[in-house]
Amino acid sequence: LNPKVSAFQRRFVGEVRRCEEMEKTFTFLQQELQGAGRVLGPCPDNPRAPLAREALRVQEQSEQLAQELREVSRNRASLRGRLRELRQYLHVLREGQRFTSLPAPLGSPPRPRALSDREPILDPSLHQHLDRKINFVAGVIHPWRVSAFERLLWRACRGYLVASFVEMPEPMEDPATGESITWVIFLISYWGEQIGQKIRKISDCFHCHMYPYPDSEASRADTMSGLHSQIQDLSVVLEETEQYLAQVLDKVVLALPTWRVQVQKMKAIYLVLNQCSFDVTEKCLIAEVWCPVRDLTQVQDALRQGSYKSGSSVECFVQRIPTSESPPTLIRTNKFTAGFQSIVDAYGVASYQEVNPAPYAIITFPFIFAIMFGDVGHGLLMFLFALWMVLYENSPSLQQASNEIWLTFFEGRYLILLMGAFSIYTGFIYNECFSKATVIFPSAWSVATMANHSSWSSAYLATHPSLTLDPNVTGVFQGPYPFGIDPIWSLATNHLNFLNSFKMKMSVVLGIVHMGFGVLLGVFNHVHFQQRHRLVLELLPEMIFLLALFGYLVFLIFYKWVKFSAADSLVAPSILIHFIDMFLFTSNADNLPLYRGQVPVQTVLVVLALASVPVLLLGTPLYLCCRRRVPRTGRPAVRLGSWWGGSAMGTKQGLTTSAISMQPEAAGEQEPLLEGQEAGNSVNATKEDVESGGHSPDAEHLDFAEVFMHQAIHTIEYCLGCVSNTASYLRLWALSLAHAQLSEVLWTMVMRNGFVGLSYVGGVVLVPVFAAFAVLTVAILLVMEGLSAFLHALRLHWVEFQNKFYVGAGYKLCPFTFAPDAWE
C-alpha cells in the first residue's frame, strides 16, 4: 500500500537491517563449518519467528560464537604456521648435516670416493685450508621454482658457490594455497660477504623460507634437540586448540539451523510489514491481501491469536472491500495431480475460475502417449520404474538427489506410472510385446481350411512362395479376434498396409473426439461467467463447423467399416475421394456412393459449415455493440464470487497482524518464502487478456474495431485450426508405426542373432547379445522414443486441445507462507 515510499524510509527498515547483519554472521559460521568438513543438517523442527527479546539473544549468542571461532581459528592458524616452520627447520638441519659433517678422524678406514649426495661437501685432503671462512645459506623452496632459482644463482654468482638440493622427506602444507606439496631443501655454501648478499636477495625474490644454519656441528646438534622439544610442546597445544574448536563447532551445528529459520521468518515478516500502511494515528497497520474463502476462518483465527499474544488492546478484524482487479488463481494439488497441473501451468496459468484442463489431462495425456508408445514390454518396464519411485517416494536418498534430470523424473513419477499402465493396455490392443505378437486367444484365421477348400496344387505351391488367405472362402475367417489385433497379422507380408489403414483412421477418429470434447468444455466457461450469448454465437457455430465437416468424416469411416464386408471389399469406394468431392460439390462416377442421397447430404453439411463462419465472425461483436451502455465505475464485491476483499487492523505491538483483503480460490501449492511478494505486478497485464478471452462477466469493450479484430483472429484460428489440427493428430499414426518398426528392427538385428547359434555356442553368444539388446531397448526405445512421444502428446494437448476453450492468461496465487524447505 506504499509503493512510492523508498526502501530506507519504510517503517521497519532498522529491523530488516538487523536481520541482514545476523545473516552475515550465520554465513561466516557456515563457512567455518564447511572449512572444518562439517555438514549443516536441516532444521529438526519448525520454530516460530522470534520476538524482539529473543532476536537480541540470538544475535548476541551468534556474535559470541563467531568471535570465539575467529580467535580460535586465528590461534590455530598461528600454531600451525609455527609448527610447520619448526618442522621445516628441523628437516633443513637434518639434510644439511649430510653435506657438512666433519671428515672422519685420523686412523679410520678411508671412505670410498663415489659421488653421492650423502658425501661431505669438504674433501678431507682440504682440512688444512679450513682456516678460510665458509658460510652457508639454507632454506626451503617451492619445487616449481627450483630450476629457475638454480640457473639464476649460477649466472649471478658466476659459480662462486656450491648449491645442493634435496626433497623434503614428508609433504607439508603451502600456506598460500593450502595444498599439500613436497618442498625442496637447499643448502648453499659460499665464500665472501658480497656473494652472500646476492644469494639472500635472490632467495627473497623466489619467496624461499630461509633458516639460520649454525657453523659448528655441535651447535647444529643443540639446535636440533631444541627444535624437537619445541615441536612436542606445540603439538600438545595445537591438539588442545583443535579440541576446543571442535566444541565450538558442535555448538554452531546444534544452534545454527534453528537460528537461520527463525531469522529468515522474522525478516520475511518485517518485509511484509514494510508493505503495509499506517492509519492517520500511526497506531494501526493496514494491508490488502488475496485470501481463499476456504481459508478465511484460519486467517481470522491467526489474527485473533496474534492480537492476544502481542498483548494488543485492539483486536484485529477483517473487512471486505470491492475491487476491479482480476483475482489470482489458486489450484490445490497433491502429489498425484501436481505433475499434471505443472504440464498445464507450463502452457499458461488458468484465469480466475476458468475451466482447468488438468483433471481431464490425467486420463487423456497418458492415453495419447500410449497410442504412440503401445508395447506391452516397454510399457511394463516404464510402469515398474515408476512404481519403484512411487513405493520409495519417502526415501531421503530419492528426494534429496542433486541430479536435475533425476528430479524431473521423480516429480513426474505418477505421470510416468499412468503412461506405462496405458502403454500396456494399448500394447495388448496392438498385440505387440517387444515387437512380437502374443497368442492369448486362438487365431481367427484357419490355414487348414484354405488348403482343403482351395485349388492349392503341388505345382501352385511350388511356384508361389507367398500364399494368400481369402476370407471369402467358407471357414477361413471364423470371426473377429476377441481382443486386439489377430497375431497372424505379424506373419503376413501385408501387415504394414493393414496397420497403416487401421492406425490412420484411428488417429483421425480420436483426434476429432478429443477436439470436440475441448470445444464442449467451453460451455462451463460461458455459463459460469454469465456469457450465455456465446453458447449460441460461438459454441454452436464451432460445433456445427467441426461436426459438419470432420464429424461427418468419422461417420464415413464407421459406416464403411459396417457397410462393406470381405465379399464386396473390392468395390468399396474411397472415403478420401468422397471427402474431396464434398468440398467441390461434385460427384465421381468411378467412386460409387456409400449410401443413397449422399451428395445432397454432403452439400447441406458444407453449406451449414460455411454458414457458421459469418455467425462466428460477426455474432459476438454485433451482440456486444447492441448491448453497449454507459460504462460502470467498477465491479461490485458480490461479483467476486468466492473471493473476498477486505482490510484488517491491529495495534503497533502486534507486528504480525495486518489488514487483509480476502480473495478467490481456484487451487495451488505453497510457494517458497517471499517468492510471491511481487505477484501483483502481473495483474494489469493479465486483466486485458482475461477480458479479451471472454472470461469477465462485464467485458464491455467500447472500441468495436478492437472487438471485431479479436473475434476475426479467433474465427480464422479456429476454422483453419480444425483442418490443421485434424491433420496434426496423424502424428499418433506416424509415431506408433515408427515405434513398432524400431522395436522390430532392434529385435531382428540384435536379439535374433543370439538364437542362430547351435548347441552351447548359442547360449554363450546369447549373454552379450541380450545385454546389448537390453541397453539399446532402454536407451533408444524407452528414453528417446518415450521422450519423443511425451513431447508430441504435450503438443496435442497444448495446441489442439487446450486452445479450444482455455485462455491461460491468469497468474498464480503466491501466498505468504513459511514452507518447510524455505531455506533450502
KEDOLUM-768353 format. One record per residue (C-alpha): residue in one letter; residue number from 1; y, x, z. Coordinates in steps of 0.5 Angstrom, whole numbers, plus 500, padded with zeros to 3 digits. Layout:
// KEDOLUM-768353
  aa    i    v    u    w
   A  NUM    Y    X    Z
...
//
This chain:
// KEDOLUM-768353
  aa    i    v    u    w
   L    1  500  500  500
   N    2  505  506  500
   P    3  503  510  493
   K    4  510  512  493
   V    5  510  516  499
   S    6  509  523  499
   A    7  503  526  502
   F    8  506  531  507
   Q    9  510  524  509
   R   10  505  520  511
   R   11  503  518  518
   F   12  497  522  520
   V   13  498  528  516
   G   14  498  532  522
   E   15  491  529  524
   V   16  489  531  517
   R   17  491  538  517
   R   18  488  539  524
   C   19  481  537  521
   E   20  482  541  515
   E   21  483  547  520
   M   22  477  545  523
   E   23  473  545  517
   K   24  476  552  515
   T   25  473  554  522
   F   26  466  551  520
   T   27  466  554  513
   F   28  467  561  517
   L   29  461  559  522
   Q   30  456  557  516
   Q   31  458  564  512
   E   32  456  568  518
   L   33  449  564  519
   Q   34  448  565  511
   G   35  449  572  512
   A   36  444  572  518
   G   37  439  569  514
   R   38  439  562  518
   V   39  439  556  514
   L   40  443  550  517
   G   41  439  544  517
   P   42  441  536  516
   C   43  445  533  522
   P   44  439  530  526
   D   45  443  523  528
   N   46  449  519  525
   P   47  454  521  530
   R   48  460  517  530
   A   49  467  519  529
   P   50  470  523  535
   L   51  476  520  539
   A   52  482  525  539
   R   53  480  528  546
   E   54  473  529  543
   A   55  476  532  537
   L   56  480  537  541
   R   57  474  539  545
   V   58  470  540  538
   Q   59  476  544  536
   E   60  476  549  542
   Q   61  469  550  542
   S   62  468  551  535
   E   63  474  556  535
   Q   64  471  560  541
   L   65  464  560  538
   A   66  468  563  531
   Q   67  472  568  536
   E   68  465  570  539
   L   69  462  571  532
   R   70  468  575  530
   E   71  468  580  536
   V   72  460  581  536
   S   73  460  582  528
   R   74  465  587  529
   N   75  462  591  534
   R   76  455  590  531
   A   77  458  593  524
   S   78  461  599  528
   L   79  455  600  532
   R   80  451  600  525
   G   81  456  605  522
   R   82  456  610  527
   L   83  448  610  528
   R   84  448  611  520
   E   85  453  617  521
   L   86  449  620  526
   R   87  442  619  522
   Q   88  445  622  516
   Y   89  448  628  520
   L   90  441  629  523
   H   91  438  629  516
   V   92  443  634  514
   L   93  442  639  519
   R   94  434  638  518
   E   95  434  639  511
   G   96  440  645  511
   Q   97  435  648  516
   R   98  430  649  511
   F   99  435  653  507
   T  100  439  657  512
   S  101  434  659  517
   L  102  434  667  519
   P  103  429  671  516
   A  104  422  673  519
   P  105  422  678  525
   L  106  420  685  523
   G  107  413  687  523
   S  108  411  680  521
   P  109  407  679  515
   P  110  411  679  508
   R  111  413  672  505
   P  112  411  670  498
   R  113  417  670  493
   A  114  415  664  490
   L  115  421  660  488
   S  116  421  654  493
   D  117  426  649  496
   R  118  424  651  503
   E  119  425  658  502
   P  120  431  661  506
   I  121  437  662  502
   L  122  438  669  504
   D  123  434  674  502
   P  124  431  679  508
   S  125  433  685  504
   L  126  440  683  504
   H  127  440  683  512
   Q  128  444  689  512
   H  129  450  685  509
   L  130  450  679  514
   D  131  457  682  516
   R  132  460  678  511
   K  133  462  671  513
   I  134  458  666  510
   N  135  461  659  510
   F  136  457  652  509
   V  137  459  645  507
   A  138  454  640  508
   G  139  454  632  507
   V  140  451  626  503
   I  141  453  624  496
   H  142  451  617  492
   P  143  445  619  488
   W  144  449  617  481
   R  145  455  622  482
   V  146  450  628  483
   S  147  450  631  476
   A  148  458  630  475
   F  149  459  633  482
   E  150  455  639  481
   R  151  458  640  474
   L  152  465  640  477
   L  153  463  645  482
   W  154  461  650  478
   R  155  467  649  473
   A  156  472  649  478
   C  157  469  655  483
   R  158  466  659  477
   G  159  460  660  480
   Y  160  462  663  487
   L  161  458  658  491
   V  162  450  656  492
   A  163  449  649  492
   S  164  443  645  494
   F  165  441  638  493
   V  166  435  634  496
   E  167  434  627  497
   M  168  434  624  504
   P  169  427  622  507
   E  170  429  615  508
   P  171  434  610  505
   M  172  440  608  508
   E  173  445  602  507
   D  174  451  603  503
   P  175  457  601  507
   A  176  461  599  501
   T  177  456  594  497
   G  178  451  593  503
   E  179  445  596  498
   S  180  439  600  501
   I  181  440  607  497
   T  182  437  614  498
   W  183  442  618  499
   V  184  442  626  497
   I  185  444  631  502
   F  186  448  637  499
   L  187  449  644  502
   I  188  454  649  499
   S  189  454  656  501
   Y  190  461  660  499
   W  191  465  666  501
   G  192  472  665  501
   E  193  477  660  504
   Q  194  480  658  497
   I  195  473  656  495
   G  196  472  652  501
   Q  197  478  648  500
   K  198  477  647  493
   I  199  470  644  495
   R  200  472  640  500
   K  201  477  637  495
   I  202  472  635  490
   S  203  468  632  495
   D  204  473  628  498
   C  205  474  626  490
   F  206  467  624  490
   H  207  467  620  496
   C  208  462  624  500
   H  209  461  624  507
   M  210  461  631  510
   Y  211  459  633  516
   P  212  460  640  520
   Y  213  455  645  519
   P  214  454  650  525
   D  215  453  657  523
   S  216  448  659  528
   E  217  441  657  528
   A  218  442  656  536
   S  219  448  651  535
   R  220  444  647  530
   A  221  438  646  535
   D  222  443  644  540
   T  223  447  639  536
   M  224  440  636  533
   S  225  438  635  540
   G  226  444  632  542
   L  227  444  627  536
   H  228  437  625  538
   S  229  440  622  545
   Q  230  446  619  542
   I  231  441  615  537
   Q  232  437  613  542
   D  233  443  610  546
   L  234  446  607  540
   S  235  439  604  538
   V  236  439  600  545
   V  237  446  598  545
   L  238  445  595  538
   E  239  439  592  540
   E  240  442  588  546
   T  241  448  586  541
   E  242  443  583  536
   Q  243  440  579  541
   Y  244  447  577  544
   L  245  449  575  536
   A  246  442  571  536
   Q  247  444  567  542
   V  248  451  565  539
   L  249  448  563  532
   D  250  443  559  536
   K  251  449  555  539
   V  252  452  554  532
   V  253  446  552  529
   L  254  445  546  534
   A  255  452  544  534
   L  256  455  545  527
   P  257  451  540  523
   T  258  454  534  528
   W  259  461  537  528
   R  260  461  537  521
   V  261  459  530  520
   Q  262  464  528  526
   V  263  470  532  523
   Q  264  469  529  516
   K  265  468  522  518
   M  266  475  523  522
   K  267  478  526  516
   A  268  476  520  512
   I  269  479  515  517
   Y  270  485  519  517
   L  271  486  519  510
   V  272  485  511  509
   L  273  490  510  515
   N  274  495  514  511
   Q  275  494  509  505
   C  276  496  503  510
   S  277  503  501  511
   F  278  506  499  518
   D  279  510  493  519
   V  280  517  493  521
   T  281  516  494  528
   E  282  511  500  526
   K  283  506  498  531
   C  284  501  495  526
   L  285  497  498  521
   I  286  496  493  514
   A  287  491  494  509
   E  288  489  490  503
   V  289  482  491  501
   W  290  476  488  497
   C  291  470  486  501
   P  292  464  482  499
   V  293  464  475  502
   R  294  457  476  505
   D  295  459  482  509
   L  296  465  478  512
   T  297  463  477  518
   Q  298  460  484  519
   V  299  467  486  518
   Q  300  470  482  523
   D  301  466  484  528
   A  302  467  491  527
   L  303  475  490  527
   R  304  474  486  534
   Q  305  470  492  537
   G  306  475  497  534
   S  307  480  493  538
   Y  308  476  492  544
   K  309  474  500  544
   S  310  481  502  543
   G  311  484  498  548
   S  312  489  495  544
   S  313  493  489  547
   V  314  493  485  540
   E  315  486  483  537
   C  316  485  485  529
   F  317  485  479  524
   V  318  483  478  517
   Q  319  487  473  512
   R  320  486  471  505
   I  321  491  473  500
   P  322  492  471  493
   T  323  491  476  487
   S  324  491  476  480
   E  325  487  483  480
   S  326  480  483  477
   P  327  475  484  483
   P  328  471  490  483
   T  329  463  489  481
   L  330  458  490  487
   I  331  451  489  485
   R  332  446  490  490
   T  333  440  494  488
   N  334  434  497  492
   K  335  429  503  490
   F  336  426  499  485
   T  337  431  496  481
   A  338  436  502  482
   G  339  433  505  476
   F  340  434  499  471
   Q  341  441  498  474
   S  342  443  505  472
   I  343  441  504  465
   V  344  446  498  464
   D  345  451  502  468
   A  346  451  507  463
   Y  347  453  502  458
   G  348  458  499  462
   V  349  459  496  469
   A  350  459  489  469
   S  351  465  485  469
   Y  352  466  481  475
   Q  353  461  475  476
   E  354  458  477  469
   V  355  451  476  467
   N  356  447  482  469
   P  357  442  485  464
   A  358  439  489  469
   P  359  434  483  471
   Y  360  431  482  464
   A  361  431  489  462
   I  362  426  490  468
   I  363  421  487  463
   T  364  424  488  456
   F  365  425  495  457
   P  366  418  497  459
   F  367  415  493  453
   I  368  419  495  448
   F  369  418  502  450
   A  370  411  500  450
   I  371  411  498  443
   M  372  413  504  440
   F  373  408  508  445
   G  374  402  504  445
   D  375  396  508  447
   V  376  391  507  453
   G  377  390  514  454
   H  378  397  516  454
   G  379  400  510  458
   L  380  395  512  463
   L  381  397  519  464
   M  382  404  516  465
   F  383  402  511  470
   L  384  398  516  474
   F  385  404  521  474
   A  386  409  515  476
   L  387  404  512  481
   W  388  403  519  485
   M  389  411  520  485
   V  390  411  512  488
   L  391  406  514  493
   Y  392  409  520  496
   E  393  416  518  495
   N  394  418  519  502
   S  395  416  526  502
   P  396  421  531  503
   S  397  419  536  498
   L  398  420  531  493
   Q  399  426  528  495
   Q  400  430  535  496
   A  401  428  538  490
   S  402  433  542  487
   N  403  431  542  479
   E  404  435  537  476
   I  405  430  535  471
   W  406  425  533  476
   L  407  430  529  480
   T  408  431  525  474
   F  409  424  523  473
   F  410  424  522  481
   E  411  430  517  481
   G  412  426  513  475
   R  413  419  513  478
   Y  414  419  506  478
   L  415  421  505  471
   I  416  416  510  468
   L  417  411  506  472
   L  418  412  500  468
   M  419  413  504  462
   G  420  406  507  463
   A  421  403  500  465
   F  422  406  496  459
   S  423  403  502  454
   I  424  396  501  457
   Y  425  397  494  455
   T  426  400  495  448
   G  427  394  500  447
   F  428  389  495  448
   I  429  392  491  443
   Y  430  393  497  438
   N  431  386  499  440
   E  432  388  506  441
   C  433  386  511  446
   F  434  388  518  444
   S  435  388  515  437
   K  436  380  513  438
   A  437  378  506  438
   T  438  374  503  443
   V  439  369  498  442
   I  440  370  493  448
   F  441  367  487  444
   P  442  362  487  438
   S  443  366  488  432
   A  444  367  481  428
   W  445  365  484  421
   S  446  358  485  419
   V  447  356  490  414
   A  448  349  488  414
   T  449  351  481  411
   M  450  355  484  406
   A  451  349  489  404
   N  452  344  483  404
   H  453  348  478  400
   S  454  352  482  395
   S  455  350  486  389
   W  456  350  493  392
   S  457  344  496  388
   S  458  342  503  388
   A  459  346  505  382
   Y  460  352  502  385
   L  461  351  505  392
   A  462  351  512  388
   T  463  357  511  384
   H  464  361  508  390
   P  465  362  513  396
   S  466  367  507  399
   L  467  365  500  400
   T  468  369  494  401
   L  469  367  489  406
   D  470  369  482  403
   P  471  371  477  408
   N  472  369  471  403
   V  473  362  473  403
   T  474  359  468  408
   G  475  357  472  414
   V  476  361  478  413
   F  477  367  476  417
   Q  478  365  472  424
   G  479  372  470  427
   P  480  378  473  430
   Y  481  377  479  435
   P  482  377  477  442
   F  483  383  481  444
   G  484  387  486  440
   I  485  385  489  433
   D  486  378  490  431
   P  487  375  497  432
   I  488  372  497  425
   W  489  379  498  422
   S  490  379  505  425
   L  491  373  507  420
   A  492  377  503  414
   T  493  380  507  409
   N  494  386  502  408
   H  495  387  501  416
   L  496  394  504  415
   N  497  396  499  410
   F  498  393  494  415
   L  499  397  496  421
   N  500  404  497  416
   S  501  404  490  415
   F  502  402  488  422
   K  503  407  492  426
   M  504  413  491  421
   K  505  412  483  421
   M  506  411  484  429
   S  507  417  488  430
   V  508  422  483  426
   V  509  419  477  430
   L  510  420  481  437
   G  511  427  483  435
   I  512  429  476  433
   V  513  427  473  439
   H  514  430  479  443
   M  515  437  478  440
   G  516  436  470  440
   F  517  435  471  448
   G  518  441  475  448
   V  519  445  470  445
   L  520  443  465  449
   L  521  445  469  456
   G  522  452  468  454
   V  523  451  460  456
   F  524  451  463  463
   N  525  458  466  462
   H  526  461  461  458
   V  527  459  456  464
   H  528  461  460  469
   F  529  468  462  467
   Q  530  469  455  465
   Q  531  470  456  458
   R  532  466  450  455
   H  533  469  450  449
   R  534  466  457  447
   L  535  459  453  447
   V  536  461  449  441
   L  537  466  454  438
   E  538  462  461  439
   L  539  455  460  441
   L  540  453  454  437
   P  541  455  458  430
   E  542  452  464  433
   M  543  445  461  434
   I  544  446  457  427
   F  545  447  463  423
   L  546  442  467  427
   L  547  436  462  426
   A  548  438  459  419
   L  549  437  466  416
   F  550  433  470  421
   G  551  429  465  425
   Y  552  427  462  418
   L  553  424  469  416
   V  554  420  468  423
   F  555  418  462  421
   L  556  416  464  414
   I  557  412  470  417
   F  558  408  465  421
   Y  559  407  460  416
   K  560  404  465  411
   W  561  399  467  417
   V  562  397  460  418
   K  563  397  457  411
   F  564  393  463  407
   S  565  386  465  408
   A  566  382  470  405
   A  567  380  466  400
   D  568  387  465  397
   S  569  390  471  399
   L  570  390  474  392
   V  571  395  468  390
   A  572  399  468  397
   P  573  407  469  395
   S  574  411  475  397
   I  575  416  473  403
   L  576  421  478  402
   I  577  422  476  395
   H  578  423  469  397
   F  579  428  471  402
   I  580  432  475  397
   D  581  432  468  392
   M  582  434  464  398
   F  583  441  468  398
   L  584  441  468  391
   F  585  440  460  391
   T  586  435  461  385
   S  587  427  461  385
   N  588  422  466  382
   A  589  417  462  377
   D  590  412  468  378
   N  591  412  468  386
   L  592  409  461  388
   P  593  413  457  393
   L  594  410  457  400
   Y  595  411  449  401
   R  596  413  443  398
   G  597  421  443  397
   Q  598  422  450  400
   V  599  428  451  395
   P  600  432  445  398
   V  601  431  447  405
   Q  602  433  454  404
   T  603  439  452  400
   V  604  441  448  406
   L  605  440  453  411
   V  606  444  458  407
   V  607  450  453  407
   L  608  449  452  414
   A  609  449  459  416
   L  610  455  460  411
   A  611  459  454  414
   S  612  458  457  421
   V  613  462  463  419
   P  614  469  460  419
   V  615  468  456  425
   L  616  466  462  429
   L  617  472  466  426
   L  618  477  460  427
   G  619  475  456  432
   T  620  477  459  438
   P  621  484  462  436
   L  622  485  455  434
   Y  623  483  451  440
   L  624  487  456  444
   C  625  493  455  440
   C  626  493  448  441
   R  627  492  449  449
   R  628  498  453  449
   R  629  502  452  455
   V  630  507  455  460
   P  631  504  461  463
   R  632  503  460  470
   T  633  505  465  475
   G  634  498  467  478
   R  635  491  465  480
   P  636  490  461  486
   A  637  486  464  491
   V  638  481  459  490
   R  639  479  462  483
   L  640  477  468  486
   G  641  470  465  487
   S  642  466  468  492
   W  643  472  474  493
   W  644  477  474  499
   G  645  484  477  499
   G  646  487  478  506
   S  647  490  483  511
   A  648  488  484  518
   M  649  493  488  523
   G  650  492  492  529
   T  651  496  496  534
   K  652  497  503  533
   Q  653  492  505  539
   G  654  486  502  534
   L  655  487  507  529
   T  656  480  505  526
   T  657  483  498  525
   S  658  486  496  518
   A  659  489  490  514
   I  660  483  487  510
   S  661  483  484  503
   M  662  476  481  502
   Q  663  473  480  495
   P  664  467  479  491
   E  665  460  480  491
   A  666  456  482  485
   A  667  452  487  488
   G  668  452  495  489
   E  669  450  502  492
   Q  670  453  505  498
   E  671  457  511  495
   P  672  459  518  498
   L  673  464  519  503
   L  674  471  518  500
   E  675  468  517  493
   G  676  471  511  491
   Q  677  478  511  494
   E  678  481  511  487
   A  679  477  506  484
   G  680  483  501  484
   N  681  486  506  478
   S  682  482  502  473
   V  683  484  495  475
   N  684  490  495  470
   A  685  486  498  464
   T  686  480  493  465
   K  687  484  487  466
   E  688  486  486  459
   D  689  479  488  457
   V  690  476  483  461
   E  691  480  477  459
   S  692  479  479  451
   G  693  472  478  452
   G  694  473  471  455
   H  695  471  472  462
   S  696  477  470  465
   P  697  478  463  467
   D  698  485  463  465
   A  699  485  468  459
   E  700  491  465  455
   H  701  494  470  450
   L  702  501  468  448
   D  703  500  472  441
   F  704  496  468  436
   A  705  495  474  432
   E  706  492  478  437
   V  707  487  473  439
   F  708  485  472  432
   M  709  484  479  431
   H  710  480  480  437
   Q  711  476  474  434
   A  712  476  477  427
   I  713  473  483  430
   H  714  467  479  434
   T  715  465  475  428
   I  716  465  481  423
   E  717  461  485  428
   Y  718  456  479  430
   C  719  455  477  422
   L  720  454  484  420
   G  721  450  486  426
   C  722  445  480  425
   V  723  443  484  419
   S  724  443  491  421
   N  725  440  489  428
   T  726  434  486  425
   A  727  433  492  421
   S  728  434  496  427
   Y  729  428  493  430
   L  730  424  496  425
   R  731  424  503  429
   L  732  419  499  433
   W  733  414  499  427
   A  734  416  506  425
   L  735  415  510  432
   S  736  409  506  433
   L  737  406  509  427
   A  738  409  516  428
   H  739  406  516  435
   A  740  399  514  432
   Q  741  399  519  427
   L  742  401  524  431
   S  743  395  523  436
   E  744  390  522  430
   V  745  393  529  427
   L  746  392  532  434
   W  747  385  530  435
   T  748  383  532  428
   M  749  386  538  428
   V  750  384  541  435
   M  751  379  537  439
   R  752  374  535  434
   N  753  373  542  432
   G  754  370  543  439
   F  755  365  539  437
   V  756  363  542  431
   G  757  359  548  434
   L  758  352  547  436
   S  759  348  549  442
   Y  760  351  553  448
   V  761  356  555  443
   G  762  360  548  442
   G  763  360  548  450
   V  764  363  555  451
   V  765  368  553  445
   L  766  370  546  448
   V  767  373  549  454
   P  768  379  553  451
   V  769  380  547  445
   F  770  380  542  451
   A  771  385  546  454
   A  772  390  547  448
   F  773  389  539  447
   A  774  391  537  454
   V  775  397  542  453
   L  776  399  539  447
   T  777  398  532  449
   V  778  403  533  455
   A  779  408  537  451
   I  780  408  533  445
   L  781  406  526  445
   L  782  408  525  453
   V  783  414  529  454
   M  784  417  529  447
   E  785  414  522  444
   G  786  416  519  450
   L  787  423  521  451
   S  788  424  519  443
   A  789  421  512  445
   F  790  425  512  451
   L  791  432  513  447
   H  792  430  508  442
   A  793  429  503  447
   L  794  435  505  450
   R  795  439  504  444
   L  796  436  497  442
   H  797  438  494  449
   W  798  445  497  449
   V  799  447  496  441
   E  800  442  490  439
   F  801  441  486  446
   Q  802  447  487  450
   N  803  453  486  445
   K  804  451  479  444
   F  805  453  477  451
   Y  806  455  483  455
   V  807  462  486  455
   G  808  461  491  461
   A  809  469  492  462
   G  810  469  492  470
   Y  811  469  497  475
   K  812  464  498  481
   L  813  466  497  488
   C  814  466  503  491
   P  815  466  502  499
   F  816  469  506  504
   T  817  462  508  508
   F  818  459  513  511
   A  819  453  515  507
   P  820  447  518  511
   D  821  448  524  506
   A  822  455  524  505
   W  823  456  532  507
   E  824  451  534  502
//
